Each structure stands twice: as C-alpha cells, then as structure tokens.
Amino acid sequence: MSPQPARSGAPGSRPTGSPTATGPLPAVPMLDRARETVRGWFFQGISRGRSDALTVGRAAIAAALAYLVSGFIWNHEHPFFSSIVAFIIIGFGIEKKMRKIVEMSCGVMLGVLLGELARAVIGSGTWQILVVVFGAGMLARFIDSSNLFGFQVAIQSLLVMIMPITPGMTPGGRALDAVTGVVVAIIIHLLLSGDPRRLQSRAASSFYRELEDTLVSLALSARSGDRGVAQAALKNIRAVSQKYTDEWSLANDVANEMATFSPSGLRHADDVNRLQHLLVGSDRAMRNMRVIARREVEFLEAVRGDAHSRLADALLAARDAVLELSRAVSHEDVDFTEARRKLRLFCSYLSPEMLLRNDEGMRPGRAGHFEGVTLTIQLRSLAIDLLQATGLSAAEAKQFLPSLVVAADGDAIGPRPMTMEMRALEPPATTEALELLITDRSDPDRRR
C-alpha cells in the first residue's frame, strides 16, 4: 500500500512557507524579521529618548541662556561660541561632568586663543586652515592624551579661522564667549542635576533585570533538562554583563560627583554611598552568574538531560531575592530585610543532597556528581555575594548557608547525628543569622 501524503499540520508534514528543494525561500519570514527589526529600533529609540530627555533639556537651556548672557553682558551680536560650548559640555547621556568641564574648558580656551593668534599673524584661508588645525592637533596630543581635549583644541581653532568676525567683536571676543558658555554650563549642571540616586537606581534596575532573566532561563533549563536554554543564557550574559556593570559604575561616579558639588544632591550623600557599596557584591554575583550558567550546561550534559525541578526551584528562589534587591534600591529608604529573607530561602536549597537528585529521585553518576557539586558550590558563592550586597560581612553571610558536613552509610547519603569532630567543622548556629534578618545593617557606618 502506498503511503498517503501527509496533511497540512499533521506530524511529519512540511509547514507552509518552509523552504523546498525546488522553490526559493518565501518572502514572509523576511518581512517578519524586517518588521521586528524596525519595531526593536523604534522602541529602543523611545527608551533612549526617555532616558536622556532631562539631559538634553538641560543642554538646550544652557545653550540658549549662554547665548542670551553673552549678548546681554558683552553686547556681542552673534555669540555662537557661547551656545556651542555650553551644549557640548552638558552633552548627551550620563558621564562625569566635572572632569569633562575641565577638559572642555581648557581645550576650548586653548583652541580659541590659538585660532585668534594665527588669524592675527597669518590671516585666514585654505593653507592657513591646514597649518592651524595640524598645529593645534599636534600641540593638544603633546599636552594631554584626552581625545576630548584634543578634539576641542582643533575644532575651536578651526571655527575661529573660518567664521567671520561680526561687527563690534574684538579679537578676544570669541574667547570671552567661550568662557561665558563654560560658566553657564557649570551653573546649569549643578543647579538642575536632580536627584543623584535616580541614576544609580536606574542602572541597578537594568543590572538586576539581567540577573533575573538569566536565573529564569537557567531554571527553565533545569526543569526541562534542555541544556540548549542554558547555553543561550550563557551566551547572552557573556555578551552583556560587563555593559551593565560599567553602566552602574559610571552612574555611581556621576552620582558621587553630584552629591559632592550639586546643592540639590548634598543631602543624598549617604544614600549615594550605600548604593555605591551595593555594586561590589552585585558585580561579584554577575561574574558568578557566568560561571553558574557554564556549570549548569556541563551538569545537564553529564546527566544526559535529566530534569531537576529542585535545582529549578533554587534558581527561582534566587530570582525572587534579586527581585527584592531591585525593589529595595528603587525606594527612597533602602531596606534589605525582605531581600535577606528571600536569600535565606535560596540558601536552604544549597546542599548537594538537595540539588543533585533528578525528578525520579535518582542521584547522578560519577561525572554528574562532580559537575553537580561544583555547581552547588558556585550557587553558594552567589548567595554569599548577594548577602554581602545587602551590607553583611562574609562571616555573617556564611551563617545563612546549610551545612555541607554529611555522613555516608552505604548508598544512603544525608545529614546524620554529628560527632564532636564533625561539630567542630560546622558553621556557627543560625540564631545570629535570624537576627540579621530583622536588623537592617546595610549602613556602612552601622554599630556592631
């Protein structure tokens, strides 16, 4: 009997739109990919615009105000240098503005002075521009290695050479406009910087969101036994984890600068320091996540894709703790008590006898046992990192972890009544750890 052709949608049938040996690839998937690309670009653009709206607004205010001040005080007809300098100093995004202001100010002033001197001595024209721009660029590289400084020296000297002198402007008028732009930009930046903790909270939220997504993916991989999901999570966190760490570190620097120099940020100095300290343990946790993802891939490969729901539960408990950390930093009063409670639940899973049995209750073989114990130790290290992020010391954090001291009796492995020798190896009793749950000791200056 000849086989019947498979119906559309039946198992083994080729889906509509799939490539065939005789026909070209259909256009529909390509259109879908293009639509998704455009949608992703659109929403990323909206996100960037929302994040930088205040900064661009400050830059626009500084540019307009600098132009107005130069025209009003110095009676310059077209003081465009004031606006240019003020806008460039504030710029886009977040960065360490005070250092940028110093580099910008020095570069602008040197460039304007070089341009004015060259214009007075050799005039303005094609070959003069070549000589002045080359000389300004080489002098800037000799003085300082900063690209920003060199760019400003060269570009300002170029602008002086090519821009016409307006009526009533003296040779030093542009230098005066540049100084005005610098001063206005400094004032606007310091007065309109806003709450420095907002930058840190936003960076921390993105950082923790990446941790949460990775933990969820690893939990899904453990529950299904599909190591491909863990491999995808590993590839992603390797690609983006350092970016989130660098963004938080930069936000800390900017917030610390604002809390030092800005009148509106001085009262938040203590909270800025606390959120700054939080990155130390969190960065270690992010680095640990890369290792955990790799260890889980190797563990699932060693156990041949067995499902491990208990391991998935542990990873989801870690996700819940990270979520609480993210909520804590978004509040005005930072309190890590609830995050420590979640971390205590996560810690309760972290022993090999809890994590290594599959859903049928079977222990892994020799290779699986080795990889599983390595994964368990790495998860314990993650728990300590997150607990230290809440302000605990390493010794305090270790009190949350269950014992690794077990006794073996044939094939039965698990906790047994301890001998005096085993008790000597045990961590301290958990009463102090329980007390840490109800006492917020995240303040670096807390009393012991």
C-alpha positions in Angstrom: 0.0 0.0 0.0 1.5 3.3 -1.0 1.8 5.9 1.8 -0.7 8.7 1.9 0.6 12.2 1.7 0.8 14.0 5.0 -1.9 16.5 5.6 -1.1 20.1 6.5 -0.5 20.4 10.2 -0.1 16.6 10.7 3.1 15.3 12.3 5.9 15.0 9.7 4.3 17.4 7.3 6.3 20.3 5.9 4.8 23.6 7.2 3.5 26.1 4.7 6.2 28.6 3.8 9.2 26.3 4.6 12.0 26.1 2.0 11.8 23.3 -0.5 14.3 21.8 -2.8 12.7 23.3 -5.9 11.4 26.6 -4.7 13.0 29.8 -3.3 12.7 30.9 0.3 9.4 32.7 0.8 9.3 36.4 1.5 7.0 36.3 4.5 9.7 35.4 7.1 12.0 38.1 5.7 9.2 40.7 6.1 8.6 39.4 9.7 12.3 39.8 10.5 12.3 43.3 9.0 9.2 44.3 10.9 10.7 43.0 14.2 14.0 44.9 13.5 12.1 48.1 12.8 10.0 47.6 15.9 13.0 47.0 18.1 14.8 50.0 16.7 11.7 52.2 17.3 11.3 51.1 20.9 15.0 51.4 21.7 14.9 54.9 20.3 12.0 55.8 22.5 13.8 54.3 25.5 17.0 56.3 24.7 14.9 59.5 24.3 13.1 59.0 27.6 16.4 58.3 29.4 18.2 61.4 28.0 15.3 63.8 27.9 16.3 65.7 31.0 20.0 65.9 30.0 19.1 67.2 26.5 16.7 69.7 28.1 19.5 71.0 30.4 21.8 71.3 27.4 19.2 73.2 25.4 18.6 75.6 28.4 22.4 76.1 28.8 22.9 76.8 25.1 20.0 79.4 25.0 21.0 81.0 28.3 24.7 81.3 27.3 23.7 83.0 24.0 21.5 85.4 25.9 24.1 86.2 28.6 26.8 86.8 26.1 24.6 89.1 24.1 23.3 91.0 27.1 26.6 91.4 29.1 29.2 91.6 26.3 27.0 93.2 23.7 28.1 90.6 21.1 25.9 90.5 18.0 26.1 86.7 17.3 27.8 84.9 20.3 27.5 81.5 18.8 30.6 80.2 20.7 28.8 80.5 24.0 26.0 78.2 22.8 28.3 75.7 21.2 30.5 75.4 24.3 27.5 75.2 26.7 25.8 72.5 24.8 28.9 70.3 24.2 29.8 70.4 27.9 26.5 69.1 29.0 26.0 66.8 26.0 24.0 63.5 25.9 23.7 60.7 28.5 25.4 60.5 31.9 29.1 61.0 32.4 31.5 62.6 34.9 30.7 66.2 34.0 33.2 67.9 36.2 36.2 66.2 34.6 34.6 66.9 31.2 34.1 70.5 32.1 37.8 70.9 33.0 38.9 69.2 29.8 36.4 71.1 27.7 37.2 74.4 29.2 41.0 74.1 28.7 40.5 72.7 25.2 38.1 75.4 24.1 40.2 78.2 25.6 43.5 76.9 24.1 41.8 76.4 20.7 40.2 79.8 20.6 43.5 81.5 21.6 45.5 79.6 19.0 42.9 80.5 16.3 42.9 84.1 17.2 46.7 84.3 17.3 47.0 82.5 13.9 44.4 84.7 12.3 46.1 87.8 13.5 49.6 86.7 12.3 49.0 84.7 9.1 45.4 85.6 8.2 42.6 83.2 7.1 42.5 80.9 4.1 42.9 77.4 2.8 46.6 76.9 3.6 46.2 78.8 6.9 43.5 76.3 8.0 45.7 73.4 7.2 48.6 74.8 9.2 46.5 75.9 12.2 44.4 72.7 12.5 47.5 70.4 12.2 49.5 72.5 14.7 46.6 72.7 17.2 46.0 68.9 17.0 49.7 68.1 17.5 50.0 70.5 20.4 46.9 69.0 22.0 48.3 65.5 21.8 51.6 66.7 23.3 49.8 68.4 26.2 47.3 65.7 27.1 46.2 62.2 26.0 42.5 63.0 26.3 40.6 62.7 22.9 38.0 65.2 24.1 40.7 67.8 24.9 42.4 67.3 21.5 39.1 67.5 19.7 38.2 70.8 21.3 41.6 72.4 20.7 41.5 71.5 17.0 37.8 72.2 16.3 37.8 75.6 18.2 40.8 76.8 16.3 39.2 75.7 13.1 36.0 77.6 13.9 37.9 80.8 14.7 39.7 80.5 11.3 36.6 80.0 9.2 33.9 82.1 11.0 33.7 85.8 10.0 34.2 88.4 12.7 30.9 90.1 13.4 30.7 93.9 13.8 31.7 95.1 17.2 33.6 91.8 18.1 37.2 92.2 19.2 39.8 89.5 18.6 39.3 88.2 22.1 35.6 88.3 21.9 35.2 84.7 21.0 37.4 83.6 23.9 35.1 85.7 26.2 32.1 83.9 24.7 33.7 80.5 25.3 34.3 81.4 28.9 30.7 82.5 29.3 29.5 79.2 27.8 31.6 77.3 30.3 30.4 79.2 33.3 26.7 78.9 32.2 27.1 75.2 31.6 28.6 74.7 35.1 25.8 76.6 36.8 23.0 74.8 34.9 24.6 71.4 35.5 24.9 72.0 39.3 21.5 73.5 39.8 19.4 71.2 37.5 21.2 67.9 38.1 18.2 66.5 40.1 18.4 63.5 42.5 21.7 61.6 42.1 20.1 58.4 43.3 17.9 58.3 40.3 20.8 57.5 38.0 22.0 54.7 40.4 18.6 53.2 40.7 18.0 53.1 37.0 21.4 51.5 36.4 20.8 49.0 39.2 17.4 48.1 37.9 18.8 47.2 34.5 21.6 45.3 36.1 19.2 43.2 38.3 16.8 42.7 35.4 19.6 40.9 33.5 20.3 38.7 36.6 16.6 37.9 36.9 16.3 36.9 33.2 19.4 34.7 33.4 18.1 32.9 36.5 14.7 32.3 34.9 16.3 30.9 31.8 18.6 28.6 33.9 15.6 27.5 36.0 13.7 26.6 32.8 16.7 24.7 31.5 17.0 22.7 34.8 13.2 21.9 34.9 13.1 20.7 31.3 16.6 19.2 31.1 17.3 21.2 27.9 20.8 22.4 28.1 20.3 24.4 24.9 18.4 27.0 27.0 21.3 27.2 29.5 23.7 27.6 26.6 21.7 30.5 25.2 21.6 32.2 28.6 25.4 31.7 29.0 26.0 33.3 25.6 23.8 36.3 26.4 25.2 37.0 29.8 28.7 36.8 28.5 27.8 39.4 25.9 26.0 42.0 28.0 27.0 41.5 31.7 30.0 43.8 31.6 28.0 46.5 29.9 25.5 46.6 32.8 28.4 46.6 35.4 30.1 49.5 33.6 26.8 51.5 33.4 26.2 51.1 37.1 29.8 52.0 37.9 29.5 55.2 35.8 26.2 56.1 37.5 28.0 55.7 40.8 30.7 58.1 39.8 28.3 60.7 38.4 26.0 60.4 41.5 29.0 60.8 43.8 30.1 63.9 41.8 26.6 65.3 42.0 26.4 64.6 45.8 29.7 66.4 46.2 29.2 69.5 44.1 25.5 70.0 43.5 23.4 71.9 46.1 20.4 69.6 45.4 22.5 66.4 45.8 24.3 67.1 49.0 21.5 65.8 51.2 21.6 62.4 49.4 25.3 61.7 50.0 24.7 58.9 52.5 22.2 57.1 50.2 24.6 57.5 47.3 27.4 55.8 49.3 25.0 53.0 50.2 24.0 52.3 46.6 27.7 52.6 45.6 28.6 49.9 48.1 25.8 47.7 46.7 27.6 47.3 43.4 30.5 45.5 45.0 28.6 42.4 45.9 26.3 42.7 42.9 29.2 42.7 40.5 30.6 39.6 42.1 27.2 38.0 41.7 27.1 38.9 38.0 30.5 37.4 37.4 29.4 34.3 39.3 26.3 34.0 37.1 28.5 33.5 34.1 30.3 30.6 35.8 27.0 29.2 37.1 25.5 29.2 33.6 28.5 27.3 32.3 28.5 24.8 35.1 24.8 24.1 34.6 25.4 23.4 30.9 28.1 20.9 31.9 26.0 19.4 34.6 23.0 18.8 32.3 25.3 17.3 29.7 26.8 15.0 32.3 23.3 13.8 33.5 22.1 13.4 29.9 19.3 16.0 30.1 17.5 14.7 33.2 15.0 17.1 34.6 16.0 18.7 38.0 13.0 20.5 39.4 14.6 21.1 42.8 17.5 22.9 41.1 15.0 25.0 39.2 13.2 25.9 42.5 16.5 27.0 43.9 17.3 29.2 40.9 13.8 30.7 41.1 14.3 31.4 44.8 17.5 33.3 43.8 15.5 35.2 41.2 13.0 36.2 43.9 15.8 37.5 46.1 17.3 39.5 43.2 13.8 41.0 42.5 13.7 42.1 46.2 17.1 43.7 45.9 15.9 45.6 42.8 12.8 46.8 44.7 14.9 47.9 47.6 17.2 50.2 45.6 14.2 51.8 43.9 12.7 53.0 47.2 13.8 56.2 49.0 14.6 54.4 52.2 16.8 51.4 51.3 16.0 48.4 53.4 17.3 44.9 52.6 15.3 42.9 55.2 12.9 41.3 52.8 15.8 40.6 50.4 17.6 38.7 53.1 14.5 36.6 53.9 14.4 35.6 50.2 18.1 34.8 50.3 17.6 32.7 53.4 15.1 30.6 51.4 17.5 30.3 48.5 20.3 29.2 50.9 18.1 26.4 52.2 18.4 24.6 48.9 22.2 24.8 48.6 23.5 21.4 49.5 24.3 18.6 47.1 21.8 16.2 48.6 19.0 18.8 47.9 20.0 19.8 44.4 21.5 16.8 42.6 18.6 14.3 42.6 16.6 14.3 39.4 12.8 14.3 39.3 12.7 10.5 39.7 14.8 10.8 42.9 17.9 9.3 41.3 21.4 10.6 42.1 23.7 11.4 39.2 26.6 9.2 38.2 30.2 9.9 38.9 30.6 12.6 36.2 27.3 14.2 37.1 28.1 14.2 40.8 31.3 16.1 40.2 29.7 18.7 38.0 26.7 19.0 40.3 28.8 19.6 43.4 30.8 22.2 41.5 27.5 23.9 40.5 26.3 23.7 44.1 29.4 25.4 45.4 29.1 28.1 42.8 25.5 28.7 43.8 26.6 29.0 47.5 29.1 31.6 46.3 26.3 33.5 44.6 24.3 33.5 47.8 27.2 35.0 49.7 27.8 37.7 47.1 24.1 38.7 47.2 24.1 38.7 51.0 27.2 40.9 51.1 25.5 43.2 48.6 22.9 43.9 51.4 25.6 45.0 53.7 26.6 41.8 55.5 30.2 40.7 56.0 31.4 37.4 54.6 31.3 35.8 58.0 27.7 36.9 58.6 26.6 35.8 55.1 28.1 32.3 55.6 25.8 31.8 58.6 22.8 31.6 56.2 24.2 28.5 54.4 23.3 24.9 55.3 25.9 22.5 56.3 28.0 20.5 53.8 29.1 18.1 56.5 27.3 14.7 55.9 27.9 11.1 56.8 27.7 8.2 54.4 26.2 4.8 55.2 26.5 2.6 52.2 24.3 4.1 49.5 22.4 6.4 51.9 23.9 9.8 52.0 22.5 12.6 54.0 22.6 14.5 57.3 23.4 12.3 60.3 23.8 13.0 64.0 27.1 14.7 64.3 30.1 13.5 66.2 32.2 16.0 68.2 34.7 16.1 65.3 32.1 16.9 62.8 30.5 19.5 65.0 33.9 21.3 65.1 33.7 21.8 61.4 30.1 23.2 61.4 29.4 26.9 61.0 28.0 28.8 64.0 24.4 28.3 65.0 21.9 30.2 62.8 20.5 32.3 65.6 22.7 35.2 64.6 21.6 34.8 61.0 18.0 35.0 62.1 18.8 38.2 64.0 20.3 39.6 60.8 17.0 39.1 59.0 15.2 41.6 61.2 18.0 44.2 61.6 18.9 46.3 58.6 22.7 46.6 58.7 23.2 47.9 55.2 24.6 51.2 56.5 28.4 51.0 56.2 28.7 53.0 59.4 26.4 50.7 61.4 27.1 49.9 65.0 28.1 46.3 65.8 
